[in-house]
C-alpha cells in the first residue's frame, strides 16, 4: 500500500493504545504482518517532555519506518509545538488524537471531547499542519460525541479542508466507550464525502471480519487495537486471508511461547527489569487468555516480582501445553 508517500507492506494498521503500543509491541506487530503501527498517545504539555514516560513514548530506535506518533491536547499552540517536537525526535507521521474516550482526557477537552467543538477542531488541525509542513498529519476520531451527535462526516470534511492527509474512524461514539458493537455505516458515509484515505477501526477481530468491514465501508485500510493484545499474529492471519481467501492454521503452543518469550525480552530491555516485569504481566495475561488453566496461572503470575520467576513460570505453563495440539481451550460459560 502506498500511504502518504510511504510504501507499506499492506493496509493493516495497529491502533494507538495508551500503555500498550510501546516500541516493543509496535515492532512485534510489524514483524507479524502489520503495515503501520501508531505510537501510544504523547501529551502536548511541554512540561512533560522531560519525563521518563514521555521519553520512552518518543523512543523509536531501531523501529522500521514510517514512524507515526500520536499527540493529544486541546490547545492549538501546544499541539503545534508537540508536533514540531516529535518530528525533531524522528516522527515521520503525526497523528492527532480525537478518539480517546477516557474521562481524564475528555475532562480537559482533549481526545473525543474535541468533537463537541468543531471550530476548535479546525484551529488545532490548521495549527498542527502549519507547524510541520513537510510531515503528513493524520487524525483519529469517533463517529461522534453521542448517538444524537454523530458528526464524523462534518469533522472529516473539516480535516480534509485543513490539510489532514488521512483519517481513522472508530465505529463508536464517545458515550459508547467500548460498549456494544461498532457500527460501520457512518464510516461508509464518510468515505463517500472525502477524497483522503479513510481507515476503519472497531471490533475487527478475525480475518473474516476484516474483509467484511473493508467491503462494507469501502475504507482504504483497517485499524486493529484490542483484538491484537496477546494475539499479534492476527495481522498475518488477516493479510493471508485478504490475499488468498484461505485461513492460516492457528499458532501452536510452541509458537505462542516463542513469540511471548521474545516480547518479554524486548519489554525487559526497553523498560528495565523492575518496570518491565510489571508491564509484562498484562501481556502474559492476554497471551494466555482462554487456554485451559490460564486463570490459575495468571493469578500465580501476578504474585511474581522478578524476571527470572516470570520466565520460569511462563516456560512451565507453555511446556505443559505443548502436548496439546491444538491448544486445549477453556469452554465458554
C-alpha positions as a Markdown table, in Angstrom:
| # | Residue | x | y | z |
|---|---|---|---|---|
| 1 | Unk | 0.0 | 0.0 | 0.0 |
| 2 | Unk | 1.2 | 3.5 | -0.8 |
| 3 | Unk | 0.3 | 5.6 | 2.2 |
| 4 | Unk | 1.3 | 9.3 | 2.4 |
| 5 | Unk | 4.4 | 8.7 | 0.3 |
| 6 | Unk | 5.4 | 5.6 | 2.2 |
| 7 | Unk | 5.4 | 2.1 | 0.8 |
| 8 | Unk | 3.6 | -0.1 | 3.4 |
| 9 | Unk | 3.5 | -3.9 | 3.4 |
| 10 | Unk | -0.3 | -3.8 | 3.4 |
| 11 | Unk | -3.3 | -1.7 | 4.6 |
| 12 | Unk | -3.4 | -3.1 | 8.2 |
| 13 | Unk | -2.7 | -0.6 | 10.9 |
| 14 | Unk | -2.0 | -1.0 | 14.7 |
| 15 | Unk | -4.3 | 1.4 | 16.6 |
| 16 | Unk | -2.5 | 3.6 | 19.2 |
| 17 | Unk | -3.3 | 2.3 | 22.7 |
| 18 | Unk | -2.1 | 4.0 | 25.9 |
| 19 | Unk | 0.1 | 1.6 | 27.8 |
| 20 | Unk | 0.2 | -0.9 | 25.1 |
| 21 | Unk | 1.6 | 0.3 | 21.8 |
| 22 | Unk | 5.1 | 0.9 | 23.1 |
| 23 | Unk | 8.1 | 0.3 | 20.8 |
| 24 | Unk | 8.3 | -3.5 | 21.6 |
| 25 | Unk | 4.7 | -4.0 | 20.8 |
| 26 | Unk | 4.8 | -1.9 | 17.6 |
| 27 | Unk | 7.9 | -3.7 | 16.4 |
| 28 | Unk | 6.3 | -7.1 | 17.1 |
| 29 | Unk | 3.1 | -6.3 | 15.2 |
| 30 | Unk | 5.1 | -5.1 | 12.2 |
| 31 | Unk | 7.1 | -8.3 | 12.2 |
| 32 | Unk | 3.9 | -10.3 | 12.3 |
| 33 | Unk | 2.1 | -8.6 | 9.5 |
| 34 | Unk | 1.1 | -5.0 | 10.3 |
| 35 | Unk | 1.8 | -2.4 | 7.7 |
| 36 | Unk | 1.9 | 0.6 | 10.1 |
| 37 | Unk | 1.9 | 0.9 | 13.9 |
| 38 | Unk | 1.0 | 4.2 | 15.6 |
| 39 | Unk | 2.6 | 5.1 | 18.9 |
| 40 | Unk | 0.7 | 5.4 | 22.1 |
| 41 | Unk | -0.5 | 8.9 | 22.8 |
| 42 | Unk | 2.1 | 11.6 | 23.7 |
| 43 | Unk | 1.0 | 14.6 | 25.7 |
| 44 | Unk | 1.1 | 18.1 | 24.1 |
| 45 | Unk | 2.1 | 19.5 | 27.5 |
| 46 | Unk | 5.7 | 20.6 | 27.0 |
| 47 | Unk | 6.3 | 20.5 | 30.8 |
| 48 | Unk | 6.2 | 16.7 | 30.4 |
| 49 | Unk | 8.7 | 16.3 | 27.6 |
| 50 | Unk | 11.4 | 15.5 | 30.1 |
| 51 | Unk | 9.5 | 12.8 | 32.0 |
| 52 | Unk | 10.7 | 9.2 | 31.7 |
| 53 | Unk | 7.3 | 8.1 | 30.4 |
| 54 | Unk | 7.3 | 10.7 | 27.6 |
| 55 | Unk | 10.9 | 9.9 | 26.6 |
| 56 | Unk | 10.0 | 6.2 | 26.3 |
| 57 | Unk | 7.0 | 7.0 | 24.2 |
| 58 | Unk | 9.1 | 9.1 | 21.9 |
| 59 | Unk | 11.8 | 6.4 | 21.6 |
| 60 | Unk | 11.8 | 4.9 | 18.1 |
| 61 | Unk | 15.3 | 3.5 | 18.0 |
| 62 | Unk | 15.6 | 0.6 | 15.5 |
| 63 | Unk | 11.9 | 0.9 | 14.5 |
| 64 | Unk | 11.0 | 0.3 | 10.9 |
| 65 | Unk | 9.8 | 3.4 | 9.0 |
| 66 | Unk | 7.4 | 5.1 | 8.8 |
| 67 | Unk | 7.5 | 6.3 | 12.4 |
| 68 | Unk | 3.9 | 7.5 | 13.3 |
| 69 | Unk | 3.4 | 9.4 | 16.6 |
| 70 | Unk | 0.1 | 10.3 | 18.1 |
| 71 | Unk | -0.3 | 13.6 | 20.0 |
| 72 | Unk | -3.2 | 14.7 | 22.2 |
| 73 | Unk | -4.3 | 18.0 | 23.7 |
| 74 | Unk | -6.8 | 20.8 | 23.5 |
| 75 | Unk | -4.6 | 23.9 | 22.9 |
| 76 | Unk | -3.8 | 24.6 | 19.3 |
| 77 | Unk | -0.4 | 26.3 | 20.0 |
| 78 | Unk | 0.7 | 23.5 | 22.4 |
| 79 | Unk | -0.4 | 20.8 | 19.8 |
| 80 | Unk | 1.6 | 22.6 | 17.2 |
| 81 | Unk | 4.7 | 22.7 | 19.5 |
| 82 | Unk | 4.2 | 19.0 | 20.3 |
| 83 | Unk | 4.1 | 18.2 | 16.6 |
| 84 | Unk | 7.4 | 20.0 | 16.0 |
| 85 | Unk | 9.0 | 18.4 | 19.0 |
| 86 | Unk | 8.1 | 14.9 | 17.8 |
| 87 | Unk | 9.2 | 15.5 | 14.2 |
| 88 | Unk | 12.5 | 16.7 | 15.7 |
| 89 | Unk | 12.7 | 13.3 | 17.6 |
| 90 | Unk | 12.2 | 11.3 | 14.4 |
| 91 | Unk | 8.4 | 11.2 | 13.8 |
| 92 | Unk | 7.6 | 10.9 | 10.1 |
| 93 | Unk | 3.8 | 11.0 | 10.5 |
| 94 | Unk | 1.9 | 13.0 | 13.2 |
| 95 | Unk | -1.4 | 11.6 | 14.2 |
| 96 | Unk | -3.9 | 13.7 | 16.3 |
| 97 | Unk | -6.0 | 12.0 | 18.9 |
| 98 | Unk | -9.7 | 12.9 | 18.8 |
| 99 | Unk | -10.8 | 9.4 | 19.6 |
| 100 | Unk | -9.8 | 8.7 | 23.2 |
| 101 | Unk | -12.9 | 8.4 | 25.4 |
| 102 | Unk | -11.1 | 8.3 | 28.7 |
| 103 | Unk | -12.6 | 10.7 | 31.3 |
| 104 | Unk | -9.2 | 12.1 | 32.3 |
| 105 | Unk | -8.6 | 13.0 | 28.7 |
| 106 | Unk | -12.1 | 14.3 | 27.9 |
| 107 | Unk | -12.4 | 16.3 | 31.1 |
| 108 | Unk | -9.7 | 18.6 | 29.8 |
| 109 | Unk | -11.5 | 18.8 | 26.4 |
| 110 | Unk | -9.0 | 16.6 | 24.7 |
| 111 | Unk | -9.5 | 13.3 | 22.9 |
| 112 | Unk | -13.0 | 12.7 | 21.7 |
| 113 | Unk | -14.3 | 15.6 | 23.7 |
| 114 | Unk | -12.9 | 17.9 | 20.9 |
| 115 | Unk | -15.7 | 16.6 | 18.6 |
| 116 | Unk | -18.1 | 18.8 | 20.6 |
| 117 | Unk | -16.3 | 22.0 | 19.4 |
| 118 | Unk | -15.8 | 22.0 | 15.6 |
| 119 | Unk | -14.3 | 25.5 | 15.4 |
| 120 | Unk | -11.6 | 24.4 | 18.0 |
| 121 | Unk | -11.0 | 21.2 | 15.9 |
| 122 | Unk | -10.3 | 23.4 | 12.9 |
| 123 | Unk | -7.9 | 25.6 | 14.8 |
| 124 | Unk | -6.0 | 22.7 | 16.2 |
| 125 | Unk | -5.8 | 20.9 | 12.8 |
| 126 | Unk | -4.7 | 24.1 | 11.0 |
| 127 | Unk | -2.0 | 24.8 | 13.6 |
| 128 | Unk | -0.5 | 21.4 | 13.6 |
| 129 | Unk | -0.5 | 21.1 | 9.8 |
| 130 | Unk | 1.2 | 24.5 | 9.5 |
| 131 | Unk | 3.7 | 23.6 | 12.2 |
| 132 | Unk | 5.1 | 20.6 | 10.3 |
| 133 | Unk | 4.5 | 21.5 | 6.7 |
| 134 | Unk | 6.8 | 18.7 | 5.4 |
| 135 | Unk | 5.3 | 16.0 | 7.6 |
| 136 | Unk | 1.9 | 14.2 | 6.9 |
| 137 | Unk | -0.6 | 14.8 | 9.6 |
| 138 | Unk | -3.5 | 12.3 | 10.2 |
| 139 | Unk | -6.5 | 12.3 | 12.5 |
| 140 | Unk | -8.2 | 9.6 | 14.5 |
| 141 | Unk | -11.7 | 10.2 | 15.8 |
| 142 | Unk | -15.0 | 8.6 | 16.6 |
| 143 | Unk | -18.4 | 8.7 | 14.9 |
| 144 | Unk | -19.5 | 11.4 | 17.3 |
| 145 | Unk | -19.9 | 12.5 | 20.9 |
| 146 | Unk | -23.1 | 10.5 | 21.4 |
| 147 | Unk | -25.8 | 9.0 | 19.3 |
| 148 | Unk | -27.7 | 12.3 | 18.9 |
| 149 | Unk | -24.5 | 14.0 | 17.7 |
| 150 | Unk | -22.8 | 11.8 | 15.1 |
| 151 | Unk | -20.8 | 14.5 | 13.4 |
| 152 | Unk | -18.0 | 12.4 | 11.9 |
| 153 | Unk | -18.9 | 13.5 | 8.4 |
| 154 | Unk | -18.5 | 17.1 | 9.4 |
| 155 | Unk | -15.2 | 16.5 | 11.2 |
| 156 | Unk | -13.9 | 14.6 | 8.2 |
| 157 | Unk | -14.7 | 17.5 | 5.9 |
| 158 | Unk | -13.0 | 20.0 | 8.3 |
| 159 | Unk | -10.0 | 17.7 | 8.5 |
| 160 | Unk | -9.7 | 17.5 | 4.7 |
| 161 | Unk | -10.1 | 21.3 | 4.3 |
| 162 | Unk | -7.3 | 21.8 | 7.0 |
| 163 | Unk | -4.8 | 19.7 | 5.2 |
| 164 | Unk | -5.1 | 16.5 | 7.1 |
| 165 | Unk | -3.8 | 13.7 | 4.8 |
| 166 | Unk | -5.7 | 10.7 | 6.2 |
| 167 | Unk | -8.3 | 9.8 | 8.8 |
| 168 | Unk | -9.1 | 6.8 | 11.0 |
| 169 | Unk | -12.6 | 6.4 | 12.5 |
| 170 | Unk | -13.6 | 4.2 | 15.4 |
| 171 | Unk | -17.2 | 3.0 | 14.8 |
| 172 | Unk | -18.5 | 4.1 | 18.2 |
| 173 | Unk | -19.4 | 7.4 | 19.8 |
| 174 | Unk | -17.5 | 8.7 | 22.9 |
| 175 | Unk | -20.5 | 7.9 | 25.1 |
| 176 | Unk | -20.3 | 4.3 | 23.9 |
| 177 | Unk | -16.8 | 4.0 | 25.3 |
| 178 | Unk | -16.1 | 0.4 | 24.2 |
| 179 | Unk | -19.5 | -1.0 | 25.0 |
| 180 | Unk | -21.8 | -2.6 | 22.5 |
| 181 | Unk | -20.8 | -3.2 | 18.9 |
| 182 | Unk | -19.0 | -0.9 | 16.5 |
| 183 | Unk | -21.1 | 0.3 | 13.5 |
| 184 | Unk | -19.6 | 0.9 | 10.1 |
| 185 | Unk | -22.4 | 2.8 | 8.3 |
| 186 | Unk | -21.0 | 6.1 | 9.5 |
| 187 | Unk | -17.5 | 5.2 | 8.3 |
| 188 | Unk | -19.0 | 4.2 | 4.9 |
| 189 | Unk | -20.8 | 7.6 | 4.7 |
| 190 | Unk | -17.6 | 9.5 | 5.5 |
| 191 | Unk | -15.8 | 7.6 | 2.8 |
| 192 | Unk | -18.2 | 8.9 | 0.2 |
| 193 | Unk | -17.6 | 12.5 | 1.3 |
| 194 | Unk | -13.8 | 12.9 | 1.4 |
| 195 | Unk | -11.0 | 12.2 | -1.0 |
| 196 | Unk | -8.3 | 11.5 | 1.6 |
| 197 | Unk | -7.7 | 7.9 | 2.8 |
| 198 | Unk | -10.2 | 6.5 | 5.4 |
| 199 | Unk | -9.1 | 3.8 | 7.8 |
| 200 | Unk | -11.9 | 1.8 | 9.6 |
| 201 | Unk | -11.5 | 0.9 | 13.2 |
| 202 | Unk | -13.5 | -1.0 | 15.8 |
| 203 | Unk | -14.3 | -4.7 | 16.6 |
| 204 | Unk | -12.1 | -6.1 | 13.8 |
| 205 | Unk | -11.0 | -9.3 | 15.4 |
| 206 | Unk | -11.0 | -12.0 | 12.7 |
| 207 | Unk | -9.8 | -12.2 | 9.1 |
| 208 | Unk | -13.4 | -12.6 | 8.0 |
| 209 | Unk | -14.5 | -9.5 | 9.9 |
| 210 | Unk | -11.6 | -7.6 | 8.3 |
| 211 | Unk | -12.8 | -8.4 | 4.8 |
| 212 | Unk | -16.4 | -7.6 | 5.8 |
| 213 | Unk | -15.6 | -4.2 | 7.1 |
| 214 | Unk | -13.4 | -3.3 | 4.1 |
| 215 | Unk | -16.2 | -4.3 | 1.7 |
| 216 | Unk | -19.0 | -2.6 | 3.7 |
| 217 | Unk | -17.2 | 0.7 | 4.3 |
| 218 | Unk | -15.1 | 1.0 | 1.2 |
| 219 | Unk | -12.3 | 2.0 | 3.5 |
| 220 | Unk | -8.7 | 2.2 | 2.3 |
| 221 | Unk | -7.5 | 0.2 | 5.3 |
| 222 | Unk | -8.4 | -1.2 | 8.7 |
| 223 | Unk | -7.0 | -0.4 | 12.2 |
| 224 | Unk | -6.9 | -3.0 | 14.9 |
| 225 | Unk | -6.4 | -2.4 | 18.6 |
| 226 | Unk | -7.7 | -4.5 | 21.5 |
| 227 | Unk | -8.0 | -7.6 | 19.3 |
| 228 | Unk | -4.2 | -7.7 | 18.8 |
| 229 | Unk | -3.5 | -7.7 | 22.6 |
| 230 | Unk | -1.9 | -11.1 | 23.2 |
| 231 | Unk | -2.6 | -12.0 | 19.6 |
| 232 | Unk | -0.2 | -10.0 | 17.4 |
| 233 | Unk | -0.3 | -12.7 | 14.8 |
| 234 | Unk | -3.8 | -11.6 | 13.9 |
| 235 | Unk | -2.2 | -9.2 | 11.3 |
| 236 | Unk | -0.6 | -12.0 | 9.4 |
| 237 | Unk | -3.8 | -14.0 | 9.5 |
| 238 | Unk | -5.8 | -11.1 | 8.1 |
| 239 | Unk | -3.1 | -10.4 | 5.5 |
| 240 | Unk | -3.1 | -14.0 | 4.3 |
| 241 | Unk | -6.9 | -14.2 | 4.2 |
| 242 | Unk | -7.3 | -11.0 | 2.2 |
| 243 | Unk | -4.7 | -12.2 | -0.3 |
| 244 | Unk | -5.8 | -15.8 | -0.7 |
| 245 | Unk | -9.3 | -16.3 | 0.8 |
| 246 | Unk | -8.0 | -19.1 | 3.0 |
| 247 | Unk | -7.3 | -19.2 | 6.7 |
| 248 | Unk | -3.9 | -19.8 | 8.2 |
| 249 | Unk | -3.8 | -22.6 | 10.9 |
| 250 | Unk | -3.8 | -21.3 | 14.5 |
| 251 | Unk | -0.4 | -20.9 | 16.1 |
| 252 | Unk | 0.8 | -23.9 | 18.1 |
| 253 | Unk | 1.6 | -23.6 | 21.8 |
| 254 | Unk | 5.3 | -23.7 | 20.9 |
| 255 | Unk | 5.0 | -20.7 | 18.6 |
| 256 | Unk | 2.9 | -18.7 | 21.0 |
| 257 | Unk | 5.5 | -19.4 | 23.7 |
| 258 | Unk | 8.3 | -18.3 | 21.3 |
| 259 | Unk | 6.6 | -15.1 | 20.4 |
| 260 | Unk | 5.8 | -14.3 | 24.0 |
| 261 | Unk | 9.3 | -15.1 | 25.1 |
| 262 | Unk | 10.7 | -12.6 | 22.6 |
| 263 | Unk | 8.2 | -10.0 | 23.5 |
| 264 | Unk | 9.1 | -10.3 | 27.2 |
| 265 | Unk | 12.8 | -10.0 | 26.4 |
| 266 | Unk | 12.1 | -6.8 | 24.5 |
| 267 | Unk | 10.0 | -5.4 | 27.3 |
| 268 | Unk | 12.6 | -6.1 | 29.9 |
| 269 | Unk | 15.3 | -4.5 | 27.7 |
| 270 | Unk | 13.1 | -1.4 | 27.0 |
| 271 | Unk | 11.8 | -0.7 | 30.5 |
| 272 | Unk | 14.4 | -2.3 | 32.7 |
| 273 | Unk | 13.7 | -5.4 | 34.7 |
| 274 | Unk | 11.7 | -3.9 | 37.5 |
| 275 | Unk | 9.3 | -1.9 | 35.4 |
| 276 | Unk | 9.4 | -4.4 | 32.6 |
| 277 | Unk | 8.3 | -7.2 | 34.9 |
| 278 | Unk | 5.3 | -5.2 | 36.0 |
| 279 | Unk | 4.3 | -4.3 | 32.4 |
| 280 | Unk | 4.8 | -7.9 | 31.3 |
| 281 | Unk | 2.0 | -9.2 | 33.5 |
| 282 | Unk | -0.8 | -7.8 | 31.4 |
| 283 | Unk | 0.8 | -9.1 | 28.2 |
| 284 | Unk | 1.3 | -12.6 | 29.7 |
| 285 | Unk | -2.4 | -12.5 | 30.7 |
| 286 | Unk | -3.5 | -11.6 | 27.2 |
| 287 | Unk | -1.3 | -14.2 | 25.5 |
| 288 | Unk | -2.8 | -17.0 | 27.8 |
| 289 | Unk | -6.4 | -15.9 | 27.8 |
| 290 | Unk | -8.8 | -18.8 | 27.1 |
| 291 | Unk | -6.2 | -21.5 | 27.5 |
| 292 | Unk | -7.1 | -24.2 | 30.0 |
| 293 | Unk | -5.5 | -23.5 | 33.4 |
| 294 | Unk | -4.7 | -19.9 | 32.4 |
| 295 | Unk | -6.8 | -18.3 | 35.2 |
| 296 | Unk | -4.8 | -20.1 | 37.9 |
| 297 | Unk | -1.6 | -19.4 | 36.0 |
| 298 | Unk | -2.3 | -15.7 | 35.8 |
| 299 | Unk | -3.2 | -15.4 | 39.5 |
| 300 | Unk | 0.2 | -17.0 | 40.3 |
| 301 | Unk | 2.0 | -14.8 | 37.8 |
| 302 | Unk | 0.7 | -11.7 | 39.5 |
| 303 | Unk | 2.5 | -12.7 | 42.7 |
| 304 | Unk | 5.9 | -13.0 | 41.0 |
| 305 | Unk | 8.2 | -10.0 | 41.2 |
| 306 | Unk | 11.3 | -10.9 | 39.2 |
| 307 | Unk | 12.1 | -11.5 | 35.6 |
| 308 | Unk | 13.6 | -15.0 | 36.4 |
| 309 | Unk | 10.4 | -16.0 | 38.2 |
| 310 | Unk | 8.2 | -14.8 | 35.4 |
| 311 | Unk | 10.2 | -16.6 | 32.7 |
| 312 | Unk | 10.3 | -19.8 | 34.7 |
| 313 | Unk | 6.6 | -19.8 | 35.2 |
| 314 | Unk | 5.9 | -19.0 | 31.6 |
| 315 | Unk | 8.1 | -21.8 | 30.4 |
| 316 | Unk | 6.5 | -24.2 | 32.8 |
| 317 | Unk | 3.0 | -23.2 | 31.7 |
| 318 | Unk | 3.7 | -23.5 | 27.9 |
| 319 | Unk | 5.7 | -26.6 | 28.5 |
| 320 | Unk | 2.6 | -28.3 | 29.9 |
| 321 | Unk | 0.6 | -27.0 | 26.9 |
| 322 | Unk | 3.0 | -28.3 | 24.3 |
| 323 | Unk | 1.5 | -31.8 | 24.4 |
| 324 | Unk | -1.9 | -30.3 | 23.4 |
| 325 | Unk | -2.2 | -29.9 | 19.7 |
| 326 | Unk | -4.3 | -27.9 | 19.1 |
| 327 | Unk | -4.2 | -25.9 | 22.3 |
| 328 | Unk | -6.6 | -27.1 | 25.0 |
| 329 | Unk | -9.0 | -24.1 | 25.3 |
| 330 | Unk | -11.4 | -23.5 | 28.2 |
| 331 | Unk | -15.1 | -23.9 | 27.4 |
| 332 | Unk | -17.2 | -20.7 | 27.5 |
| 333 | Unk | -19.6 | -20.5 | 30.3 |
